[in-house]
């Protein structure tokens, strides 16, 4: 299976209300030093498939979301904010897209 497809499969396995880092996803797909490649794979995700792959559940090592370009999702890092959710404590919601992770 191609690397990008392995990344998408691993990201789809992240449960709702949880996040994983790019490095964790890279280790899951068997490329321990491939965190940047995971980022490339998620950036290359076809917008038509973006809803099927919860890319917003993958965060940087510091625990922050790395937003997609403005044409796809969030326009800036400031647009995505951590916000409490009654249905999913500890989760965050993107202020632009309203996507809950």
C-alpha positions as CSV (number, residue, x, y, z in Angstrom):
1,X,0.0,0.0,0.0
2,X,1.4,3.5,-0.9
3,X,2.7,5.7,1.9
4,X,0.0,8.3,1.6
5,X,-2.8,5.7,1.8
6,X,-1.1,4.2,4.9
7,X,-1.2,7.6,6.5
8,X,-4.8,8.2,5.7
9,X,-5.7,4.8,7.1
10,X,-3.8,5.5,10.3
11,X,-5.5,9.0,10.7
12,X,-8.9,7.5,10.2
13,X,-8.1,5.1,13.1
14,X,-7.7,8.1,15.5
15,X,-10.8,8.0,17.7
16,X,-13.1,11.0,17.9
17,X,-12.1,13.2,20.8
18,X,-8.4,12.1,20.6
19,X,-5.4,13.5,18.7
20,X,-2.1,12.1,17.5
21,X,1.1,13.9,16.5
22,X,2.6,13.8,13.1
23,X,5.5,11.7,14.6
24,X,3.1,9.2,16.2
25,X,1.3,8.7,12.9
26,X,4.7,8.3,11.2
27,X,5.7,5.6,13.7
28,X,2.4,3.9,13.2
29,X,2.9,3.6,9.4
30,X,6.5,2.3,9.9
31,X,8.5,5.4,9.1
32,X,9.8,6.6,12.5
33,X,11.5,9.7,11.2
34,X,8.7,10.6,8.7
35,X,6.7,13.3,10.6
36,X,7.2,15.8,7.8
37,X,6.2,13.2,5.2
38,X,2.9,12.7,7.2
39,X,2.4,16.4,6.9
40,X,2.9,16.3,3.1
41,X,0.5,13.4,2.8
42,X,-2.2,15.3,4.7
43,X,-1.5,18.5,2.7
44,X,-1.9,16.5,-0.5
45,X,-5.3,15.1,0.6
46,X,-7.9,15.7,-2.1
47,X,-10.5,18.1,-0.8
48,X,-13.2,15.7,-1.9
49,X,-11.8,13.0,0.4
50,X,-10.9,15.4,3.3
51,X,-14.2,14.7,5.2
52,X,-13.3,10.9,5.2
53,X,-9.9,11.5,6.7
54,X,-10.0,13.5,10.0
55,X,-6.8,15.4,9.3
56,X,-7.7,17.9,12.1
57,X,-6.9,15.2,14.7
58,X,-3.2,15.3,13.8
59,X,-1.3,17.9,15.7
60,X,2.3,19.1,15.9
61,X,4.6,18.0,18.7
62,X,3.6,21.0,20.7
63,X,0.0,19.9,20.7
64,X,-1.3,22.5,18.2
65,X,-3.2,22.0,15.0
66,X,-1.3,22.9,11.8
67,X,-4.0,24.3,9.7
68,X,-4.4,23.6,6.0
69,X,-4.2,26.4,3.4
70,X,-7.1,29.0,3.4
71,X,-8.6,27.5,0.2
72,X,-9.1,24.2,2.0
73,X,-9.9,24.9,5.6
74,X,-8.6,27.3,8.2
75,X,-6.9,30.5,7.1
76,X,-4.6,30.9,10.1
77,X,-3.4,29.3,13.2
78,X,-5.3,31.8,15.2
79,X,-8.5,30.6,13.6
80,X,-8.3,27.2,15.3
81,X,-8.8,27.4,19.0
82,X,-9.2,25.1,21.9
83,X,-12.8,25.3,23.1
84,X,-14.6,23.1,25.7
85,X,-17.4,20.9,24.4
86,X,-20.1,19.5,26.5
87,X,-20.4,16.4,24.3
88,X,-16.6,15.7,24.2
89,X,-14.7,17.1,27.2
90,X,-11.1,17.9,26.4
91,X,-11.8,18.1,22.6
92,X,-11.3,21.3,20.6
93,X,-13.4,22.8,17.9
94,X,-12.0,24.7,14.9
95,X,-13.5,28.2,15.0
96,X,-13.7,28.4,11.2
97,X,-14.9,25.0,10.2
98,X,-16.7,24.0,13.4
99,X,-15.0,20.6,13.1
100,X,-14.7,18.8,16.5
101,X,-11.7,16.7,17.1
